[in-house]
Amino acid sequence: MPIFAALGAEFTVLDYSEKQIQSDLMVAEREGYTIDAIRGDMTKPLPFDDDFFDLIFHPVSNCYIEDVMHVWRECHRILRKGGRMMAGLDNGINFLFDDGDEREIKYRLPYNPLKDKSLLISMEKQDCGVQFSHTMEEQIRGQLKVGFTLLDVYEDTNGAGLLHDYGVPTFWATLAEKR
């Protein structure tokens, strides 16, 4: 958000975590910019009017929800015609491995702890929130199905570790437009 503020944008942050919202507000106060921070759940209807935003920056957060189509429908609804959405996406490869050295495939895809109790127990032990893998069809095709036009795609690695060393992209980013 500091980057958007430096560019002169008016912006709203939506997050499920009250702790994250408090952190966003603290940084905004410290850096001297205004931020509208709302606690919300992206699995529910978003608390914004239709055609409300010019830009949506959706970081890699779909991994915390089971149904990504709802998010794409809501983003399309609240974005103005001609507005753009930048979305960061986990492509699921990380979910194949345990949190170790990325040398042994341990899990099957799709990774869904609501359908495999052992995964849920593992996530609880790691205290990292319940997470889900998603396919390209869910992530990118989902954006297209709700009416977005895909303008660009970018791939990136974890930035460290064996997969990174071998150049394996584990994340995507898309730029889409509501036409």
Secondary structure, DSSP 8 states (H G I E B T S, - for coil): -HHHHHTT---EEEES-HHHHHHHHHHHHHHT---EEEE--TTS--SS-TT-EEEEEE-S-GGG-S-HHHHHHHHHHHEEEEEEEEEEEE-SGGGGB-SS-S-SB---SS--TTT-HHHHHHHHHHTS-------HIIIIIHHHHTTEEEEEEEEE--SSSHHHHTT---EEEEEEEE-
